[in-house]
Amino acid sequence: MVFELFDRARAAAAGDLGDGPFRGVPFLLKDFICELQGTSFAEGTALSGDYVSTLDQELALRYERAGFVVCGKTNAPEFAILPTTEPRRFGPSKNPWDPTRTTGGSSGGSAAAVAAGMVPVAHGNDGGGSIRIPSSCCGLVGVKPTRGRVSLAPSFGDLYAGLVCEHVLTRSVRDSAAILDATHGPVAGDPSAAPALRGDSFLAASRTAPGALRVGIVTSSPNGAAVDPECVAAAEHAASLCERLGHHIEVTEIPVDGDAFVEHFVNVWAGGNAWTLSWWEDRVGRAAERDELEPLTWALCELGRSIDAGRFLRSVEALQLISRRVAGAMERLDVLVTPTLAELPVALGTFDSPDQEPLLGLLRAASFTPFTPLFNVTGQPAASLPLWMSGTGLPVGVQLATRFGDEETLFALAAQLEEADPWSQRRPAVRA
């Protein structure tokens, strides 16, 4: 937790709390995107100084209307770039299962807090896996909703060309579903909205047997990165559970050219970070100095600023064409199962870059997270479930993805798997 809001939380708890299903439940906001008026906001960077938010994001208000009591802000890497949470400004978040290892990122502070039992649930956001990656590293449930399911109003439309989504990290499927019930829905002027639910609620879906599903399994990475045998075993275990539950399993592949995907994703990601830097320069009223940003951040923003508008839009369109191919492949499947990550939680410092080659950390990150960014590009809902433990006692996540707009099937199958192979009694070494 990088900012404490205990006095504010006590005042809220003593006052008129929102009369929602989570009335009085302590909650933490990730210190990225989701602003809360009158509170410190830094996004992991020294550039922000002592900035204080001047407005509320709609999502923050929805959390409070649901009854949550916001007690603080959680750590994130600078500009939420890396799949680890080690910003120079605030220092590393440490994994409660093994404090020498990463929590994942970029919602790593939230993951550490929930895994350690500080709070039962915390906010996160996901532009390339930033909810699912730390959920895998810390043994949690992390759901990335469909694009447009949770509004980014009033400040934003489709961040990073639609890559970014908001939700939470939890210990149970039930809680994730119920919180999405309390927070989903468009705001007038949103550039897109997710399809309407078929049933009554996401919580109801999590309590409904999904019927026999067509489940594809993929264990080889789209970008050619090596996949740890423990991560493969986790996905195969999930597929075996699905088969035992009456679902039809088939080995499949993701119809994506990994090299082209990485090229176009990095162009959009770099452009998005250049936008983030410009946003902060507007907030603080001056241009950033190089020593105010971490070397990787500076290099990525420079790359983003070097990409002309035509090249940027070509990459946006290329990713949209990839989305069409993936959507076509999903027509014959209800669910796709993959490892969440290609490796177990790595040691802190793994993604550090030498000042002379600052983008090496980003390249290293691509081999750690080959499975998650695809579903930010396609906009499909995807979740990491803590269905496996390594032989060394570390959690290993399994990723489930369903068709665009179909969180109901995602929650139904996830709850079924949770019941078949419960994880609720697993606890890390470090507990609050």
Salt bridges, closest charged atoms under 4 A:
ASP7 OD1 - ARG10 NH1 3.28
GLU58 OE2 - ARG62 NE 2.83
GLU58 OE2 - ARG65 NH2 2.69
GLU64 OE2 - ARG8 NH1 3.09
ASP98 OD2 - ARG101 NE 3.19
ASP126 OD1 - ARG132 NH2 2.91
GLU166 OE1 - HIS123 NE2 2.68
ASP175 OD1 - ARG174 NE 2.92
GLU250 OE2 - ARG332 NH1 2.41
GLU281 OE1 - ARG305 NH2 2.85
GLU292 OE2 - ARG286 NH2 2.56
ASP334 OD2 - ARG214 NE 3.39
ASP334 OD1 - ARG403 NH2 3.73
GLU343 OE2 - ARG364 NH1 2.83
ASP406 OD1 - ARG198 NH1 2.87
GLU407 OE1 - ARG149 NH2 2.73
ASP421 OD2 - HIS237 NE2 2.67
